[in-house]
Amino acid sequence: MRYSEEEKVEVNNEFLKMVVRMEFNLVEFNFISGIFDTCLNLNEKVEEYIEKQSGE
């Protein structure tokens, strides 16, 4: 998937919102997030931005 860095941040945020609403257990969450991380391919800069944003 070819998303811009801004789109990757938006997609990641929406994914996390959906996961919270679905109330997955830890095993299900790890499975789903592993697939998601593989498909989205976030680079370090985007990951740091997302972490900083979620901490606010």
C-alpha positions in Angstrom: 0.0 0.0 0.0 1.4 3.4 -0.9 0.3 5.9 1.7 2.0 9.2 2.4 3.4 9.7 5.9 0.4 11.8 6.8 -2.0 9.1 5.6 -0.1 6.4 7.5 -0.6 8.4 10.7 -4.3 8.7 10.0 -4.7 5.1 9.2 -2.8 4.0 12.3 -4.9 6.3 14.5 -8.2 4.9 13.1 -6.9 1.3 13.4 -6.1 1.9 17.1 -9.6 3.4 17.7 -11.2 0.3 16.1 -9.1 -2.1 18.1 -10.1 -0.4 21.3 -13.8 -0.6 20.5 -13.6 -4.2 19.5 -12.1 -5.2 22.9 -9.7 -7.8 21.6 -7.8 -10.0 24.1 -4.0 -9.9 24.1 -3.5 -12.8 21.7 -6.1 -11.5 19.2 -4.6 -8.0 19.4 -1.1 -9.2 18.7 -2.2 -11.2 15.7 -4.3 -8.3 14.2 -1.6 -5.7 14.9 1.1 -7.9 13.4 -0.8 -8.1 10.1 -1.5 -4.4 10.2 2.1 -3.5 10.9 3.3 -5.7 8.0 0.9 -4.1 5.6 1.4 -0.4 6.7 5.2 -0.4 6.9 5.7 2.6 9.2 9.2 4.1 9.2 10.9 5.2 12.4 10.0 8.9 11.9 6.3 8.1 11.5 6.4 5.7 14.5 8.0 8.4 16.7 5.5 11.0 15.6 2.6 8.6 16.4 4.0 7.8 19.8 4.5 11.4 20.6 1.0 12.2 19.5 -0.6 9.4 21.5 1.2 10.6 24.6 -0.5 14.0 24.6 
